[in-house]
C-alpha cells in the first residue's frame, strides 16, 4: 500500500484547524475554519476520489479523536460517512492504550516507523493521512510518504502550524498533477523524486 499525505493548506503553508473554530486552538491559534469558504464541487470531487482510492486511514491521535467525535454520528446522506466509518483507521499515539470505540480502529504500537513500513508492505490501495501534522513529520523523516495531495487555499493566515516546518530535510518533489477549483484552490499532487538533481532540471538551472 502507498502512504498518501492529503492536506488542506493556506498559501503560507498552514495546515492547522481548517475545519472549525474550535478544532485546534493550541498555541493560541484563532483562525480555525479557514477552509470552509473555499469549498466547492471540484474540491468535493477531489476529496471523494481520494477516499475511493483508499484502503484505510493513517491518523495521529488528535485528528483521530476529532474524527471519532464526528463521523460515527455524521449524517448518513453525507457521501463520505459510510466510507470513513467502514474503512480501517490506523492511529499512532503514545498516550492511547487502546483505540477508541469506533468501527475498524487499530492502534499502532511499538516502533512507529516499523509498524507503518509493515502496513505499506501489505497488498492494497492507498493509506490516506489527513491532518495529523506530527505524524506527517515522522513519516517524512523516515521516507515513508509516497505522495502528497495538497489543496492550497488562496488565504494567508500569518500564524499556525505548517506542514513543512523549519528544519525539515531537503526533499525534492515531482509535480504529477494539478487542478484549479472555482474558488481559486490549487489541487497539487507531488511525489518524492528521490534525486536532488531533479530540482535543477525542472527550473532550467
Secondary structure, DSSP 8 states (H G I E B T S, - for coil): -EEEEEEEEETT-B-TT-S-TTS--GGG---TTTTGGG--HHHHHHHHHHHHTEEEEEEEHHHHHHHHHHGGGS-TTSTTHHHHHHSEEEEE-SS-SS--SSTTEEEE-S-HHHHHHHHHTSSSSEEEEES-HHHHHHHHHTT---EEEEEEES---S-S-BSS-TT-----EEEEEEEE-TTS-EEEEEEE-S-THHHHHHHT-
